[in-house]
């Protein structure tokens, strides 16, 4: 099995390193500008030598994953290109969902094959188990050899490849952020609104969490339009009007309700709800 090295021993880098080892890859080196982080990753993964030198990681592996912040990808690539490492035959990935593979051009010019490799998954802790990769999509784009190797790695991780175009990555990444990052403040906003209804703030998350989990299960087992429930799906104008009135106590929640309610109507149109019903609800949600 090929060897892989990680540069950037944060939550994704450590979790990816652990998953690669479990999938049978050798992991000779873990590099990070913070040696303590590299050592923590080494303890979690149980493989590799911790270092602050990314060139050492590149020299000792067939595959190199740059799990560094977006702003650090191009500078890291330039520094590695000047390092004297023998690049022909090596494959370099960066793991940004936003930045295209062209950020690795300095390494490509030295003979490396390059691509981006972005797991469509959140990694809230560095010790996320390898199962975190199972059945997820991993967005890939770059040169043909690197993309082909990425597909092999993705299959080994139990994930699924998602072909991207570099020019579309910003919109792709924004979609991921809406689905994942913005779901958390939306949940927080729901908790804040529930607290306004007299529920102790310490309990609001516990009250709403099973509802959210049930909704996600419905999205998983049904399609989006049929997973949708609630007063909008019933054409219940009186209840929606009542919600809008009550939510004046939480203005940010009111704005979110109006905006997301209009998106819900788009789903209901696909479900085939009567046009007159959709028109009445849209007028109500757009009313200022």
C-alpha positions in Angstrom: 0.0 0.0 0.0 1.2 3.5 -0.7 2.5 5.9 1.9 0.7 9.1 2.8 1.9 12.1 4.9 -0.1 14.8 6.5 0.8 18.5 6.7 -1.5 20.2 9.1 -2.4 18.2 12.2 -5.7 19.8 13.1 -9.1 18.2 13.3 -9.3 17.2 9.6 -5.7 16.3 9.3 -5.7 14.1 12.3 -9.0 12.5 11.5 -7.9 11.9 7.9 -4.6 10.4 9.0 -6.4 8.0 11.3 -8.8 7.0 8.5 -6.0 6.4 6.1 -4.1 4.2 8.5 -7.3 2.2 9.2 -7.7 1.8 5.4 -4.2 0.3 5.1 -2.0 3.3 4.1 1.4 3.8 5.7 1.7 7.2 7.5 5.4 7.9 8.0 5.2 11.6 8.9 2.8 14.1 10.5 3.9 17.8 10.1 2.5 20.9 11.7 4.0 24.3 12.4 3.1 23.5 16.0 5.1 20.5 17.1 2.8 19.9 20.0 -0.1 19.5 17.5 1.9 17.1 15.4 2.7 15.0 18.5 -0.9 15.0 19.6 -1.9 13.7 16.2 0.8 11.1 16.4 -0.6 9.8 19.7 -4.1 9.7 18.3 -3.2 7.9 15.1 -0.4 5.7 16.6 1.7 6.1 13.5 4.3 8.4 12.0 7.0 10.8 13.1 6.0 14.3 14.3 7.8 17.2 12.8 7.5 20.9 11.9 9.1 20.3 8.5 6.6 19.8 5.7 9.4 19.0 3.2 10.3 16.0 5.3 6.7 14.8 5.1 6.8 15.3 1.3 10.1 13.5 0.9 9.0 10.4 2.8 5.6 9.7 1.2 4.0 9.0 -2.1 0.9 11.0 -1.3 0.9 14.3 0.5 -2.2 15.9 2.0 -2.1 19.6 2.8 -4.7 20.0 5.5 -3.9 23.6 6.1 -6.1 26.8 6.2 -7.0 28.2 2.8 -4.7 31.2 3.1 -1.8 28.8 3.8 -2.2 26.5 0.7 -0.4 28.7 -1.9 2.5 29.7 0.4 3.0 26.1 1.6 3.0 25.0 -2.0 5.6 27.6 -3.0 7.8 26.8 0.0 7.7 23.0 -0.8 8.5 23.7 -4.4 11.7 25.4 -3.3 12.6 22.6 -0.8 14.6 20.4 -3.1 12.2 17.4 -2.8 12.1 15.2 -5.8 8.5 15.8 -7.0 8.0 13.7 -10.1 5.8 10.7 -9.3 4.4 12.3 -6.1 0.7 13.3 -5.7 -0.3 16.3 -3.7 -3.8 17.0 -2.4 -5.1 20.0 -0.5 -8.3 19.6 1.4 -10.0 23.0 0.9 -13.5 23.1 -0.4 -13.1 26.7 -1.5 -9.7 26.8 -3.2 -9.1 25.1 -6.6 -6.3 22.7 -7.3 -4.5 25.4 -9.3 -3.2 26.8 -5.9 -0.8 23.8 -6.1 0.6 25.0 -9.4 4.2 25.5 -8.0 4.3 21.8 -7.2 2.8 20.7 -10.5 5.5 22.7 -12.3 8.0 20.6 -10.4 6.5 17.4 -11.7 3.9 16.5 -9.0 0.3 15.5 -9.8 -2.1 17.7 -7.9 -5.8 17.8 -7.0 -8.1 19.1 -4.3 -9.7 16.5 -1.9 -12.6 18.0 0.2 -14.7 15.7 2.5 -18.3 16.9 2.6 -18.4 16.3 6.3 -17.8 18.2 9.6 -15.0 17.2 11.9 -15.8 18.7 15.3 -12.9 17.0 17.1 -9.5 15.7 16.1 -10.2 12.2 17.1 -13.2 11.7 14.8 -13.4 8.0 14.0 -12.8 6.6 10.5 -16.5 5.9 10.3 -16.9 9.6 9.9 -15.8 9.2 6.3 -18.1 6.2 5.5 -20.7 7.0 2.8 -19.9 10.7 2.6 -19.0 12.5 -0.6 -15.5 13.8 -1.2 -15.2 16.6 -3.7 -12.3 16.3 -6.1 -10.8 18.3 -9.0 -7.4 18.5 -10.5 -5.2 16.7 -13.0 -6.2 13.3 -14.3 -3.6 11.2 -12.5 -4.3 12.9 -9.1 -8.0 12.6 -9.5 -7.7 8.9 -10.4 -5.6 8.3 -7.3 -8.1 10.3 -5.2 -10.9 8.0 -6.3 -8.9 5.0 -5.2 -8.3 6.6 -1.8 -12.0 7.6 -1.5 -13.1 4.0 -2.1 -10.6 2.8 0.5 -12.2 5.2 3.0 -15.7 3.9 2.2 -16.7 7.3 0.8 -18.0 8.4 -2.6 -16.3 10.8 -5.2 -17.9 14.0 -6.3 -16.4 15.5 -9.4 -16.0 19.3 -9.2 -14.9 22.1 -11.5 -12.4 24.6 -10.1 -14.4 27.6 -11.2 -17.5 26.4 -9.3 -15.8 25.6 -6.0 -16.8 28.8 -4.2 -20.5 28.2 -4.8 -20.0 24.5 -3.9 -18.4 25.5 -0.6 -21.1 28.0 0.1 -23.7 25.3 -0.3 -21.8 23.1 2.2 -21.6 26.0 4.6 -25.4 26.6 4.4 -26.1 23.0 5.1 -23.6 22.5 7.9 -22.3 25.7 9.4 -25.5 27.7 9.2 -27.6 24.8 10.6 -25.9 25.4 14.0 -26.9 29.1 14.4 -30.4 28.2 13.1 -30.7 25.7 15.9 -29.4 28.2 18.3 -31.9 30.7 17.1 -34.7 28.2 17.6 -33.4 27.6 21.2 -33.4 31.3 21.8 -37.0 31.6 20.6 -38.1 28.7 22.8 -36.5 30.4 25.8 -38.7 33.4 25.0 -41.7 31.1 25.3 -40.7 30.5 29.0 -38.7 27.3 28.6 -35.5 27.4 30.7 -32.5 28.1 28.4 -30.6 25.1 29.9 -33.4 22.8 28.5 -34.1 24.3 25.1 -31.5 22.2 23.3 -32.7 19.0 24.9 -36.3 19.8 23.9 -35.5 20.6 20.3 -32.7 18.1 19.5 -35.0 15.0 19.0 -37.1 17.1 16.6 -34.1 18.0 14.5 -32.8 14.4 14.6 -36.2 13.2 13.4 -36.3 15.7 10.6 -32.8 14.6 9.4 -34.0 11.0 9.5 -37.0 12.0 7.3 -34.7 13.8 4.9 -32.6 10.6 4.7 -35.5 8.2 4.2 -37.6 10.5 2.0 -36.8 13.2 -0.5 -36.7 16.8 0.6 -40.1 17.9 -0.5 -41.8 14.9 1.2 -39.7 15.3 4.4 -41.2 18.7 4.9 -43.9 18.9 7.6 -45.7 21.7 9.6 -48.3 24.4 9.0 -47.0 25.4 5.6 -47.5 21.9 4.2 -51.1 22.0 5.4 -51.8 25.4 4.0 -52.6 26.6 7.5 -52.7 30.4 7.0 -54.0 31.1 10.5 -51.1 29.3 12.2 -48.5 30.9 10.0 -50.0 34.3 10.7 -49.8 33.5 14.4 -46.2 32.5 14.1 -45.3 35.7 12.3 -47.0 37.8 15.0 -45.4 35.9 17.9 -41.9 36.0 16.3 -41.9 39.8 16.5 -40.5 39.2 19.9 -37.4 37.6 18.2 -36.8 39.7 15.1 -33.9 37.6 13.8 -36.1 34.5 14.1 -38.9 36.4 12.2 -36.6 37.2 9.3 -35.3 33.6 9.2 -38.9 32.2 9.3 -39.9 34.4 6.4 -36.9 33.6 4.2 -36.9 29.8 4.9 -40.7 29.7 4.7 -40.4 31.0 1.1 -37.9 28.2 0.3 -40.4 25.7 1.9 -43.1 27.0 -0.6 -40.7 26.2 -3.5 -40.6 22.6 -2.2 -44.4 22.5 -1.8 -44.8 23.6 -5.4 -42.8 20.6 -6.4 -45.0 18.5 -4.2 -48.0 19.8 -6.2 -49.9 21.8 -3.6 -52.6 24.0 -5.1 -51.4 27.2 -6.7 -53.9 29.4 -4.8 -52.7 28.0 -1.5 -49.1 28.7 -2.4 -50.0 32.3 -3.5 -51.8 33.0 -0.2 -48.9 31.7 1.9 -46.3 33.6 -0.2 -48.2 36.9 0.3 -48.3 36.3 4.0 -44.6 35.5 4.3 -43.6 38.5 2.1 -45.9 40.9 4.0 -44.0 43.6 5.9 
